[in-house]
Amino acid sequence: MAMVAWGLWAFFLRLAGSANYYLTAAASTTGGAVLMLIAFLIRPNWTFQWQAAVWGFVGGMAGTCGLFAYLAAAAVGKTSLAVTLSALYPVVTILLSFVILGERVTLVQWIGILLALIGIALIGWEGLTEG
C-alpha cells in the first residue's frame, strides 16, 4: 500500500507541473493534513499527545522541505531520476537512528546501504550521460 501511495504521490506531483513549487508543496501537504484530520475525527479513541504532535510537526516541516527539493529537481531534470535519488531517504533515517538513538546496524545492512549508494550513483551517471 505504501509503495503504491508513494508512487501515485510522485506521479500526481509531476502532473501538477513545475510552474509553482510553493503552491504544489502547500497543496500536497494540506491534502495530507486534511486526510489525517478526518482520520483523527473518526477514531474517537485517539488521544492528543504533545510529544507526538511536536515531533510530527517537525517531521512534517522536514518532509515539506524534502518535497520542495524533489519538485525543484523534477522540474529541471527527469522525474524518474529525481524520484530515484530522493528514494534514498531511508539511508538518512538509518544513519540518524544509528548515531543518535544508538540502534544497531548489522554488516548486511551496511552492505545494503553501500549497494544503494552505488545504485544511485549509477542511475545518476546514466542520467547525466543522456543529457
N, C-alpha and C positions, 0 to 999 in steps of 0.2 A: 504494500500500500504506500509506504513512504517513498519507495523508488518511483512509482507511477506519479505520485503527487509532486515530487521534486521535478520530474521530467516535464510534467504539464506546466509547472510554475515557470521553468526556464523558457519553454516554448511560448507560453502566453505573453511573457515579458518581451520576447523578441517581436511578437506581433504588435505590441504596444508601440514599437518604433523607438527611435533614438533622439527625437526632437527635444524631449524634455525629461531628463533623468530624474529631476526632483519630483515632478508630477507622477511619473511611473512608480518611483520608490514610495512616495506618500500613498498612492492608491493601493499598492501591494501590501504595505504594512497595515493600512487601515482596514483592508479586506480581512486580513488575518485577525486583527483586533476585534472586529465585529463578529467573526465566526467564534472566537474564544469567549466573547461576552455572551453570545447566545448559549454556548455550551455551559458556561458558568450559571446562567439563569435557569436552565432546565435541569440542572443537577443540584437540587436543594441541599444535599448532604455535603457539598463542598464548603469549606470554611476559609475565610480570609486569613492569610498568614503574611506578616510583614516581610519576613526573610524571603519567602517565595516571590512576593511582589517586587521587592527591591532588586533581587538578582535577576528576575525575569525581565524587569525594565532595563537593566544594564545589558543583559543579553540581547534584548530587542534592539537597543541602540547599536551594539556591535553588529548584529545581523543586518540592520539597515545600512550601516557603513559598508558591509560586505556586498549587499545588494547594489548599492550605488556604484561601487568599484566594478562589479560584474557588468552592470548596464553600460558603464563607460567603456569597458573593454570590448563588449559585444558590439558597441556602436562603431568602433574603429577597426574591428577585425572580424574574424569568423566567429559566429555564435558557438559552433562546435568546439573551437579551440578555447574560447573564453569559459564555457561551462566545464570543460575538462580540466582546465587549470584551477578553476575555483573549487572543483570537487576534491582537491587535496586538503581541504579544511580539517578532516579528521586527524591529520598529522599534527596540526597545531594543538588540537584538543589532547591528543596523546602526550605530546611533549609537555604541555602545561600540567596535565594530571601527574606526570612523572616528576616534574621539578617542584611543583607547588603542593600537590596533595600526597606525594610520596608513593603513588601507585607503582606497582611492579610492571615492568615491560620485559617480556621474555626475548630470548635471542631470535626466535622465529618472528616475533612481532617487529624487532629491529630490522631484520632482513626484509620483511614486508614493507616497512617504511622506505628502506633503501630502494627496493624494486619499484615502489610507487613513484619515488622521486626520479628514478631513471626513466620510467614510462612517461612521466610528464615532460621530461627533457626531450625525449624522442618525439612526442606529439608536438611539442613546441618547435622543435627543429624542423619537422616536416612542414609545419605551418609557415615558418619563416622562409623555407626554400621554395614554397609555392607562390610566394609573392603576396 
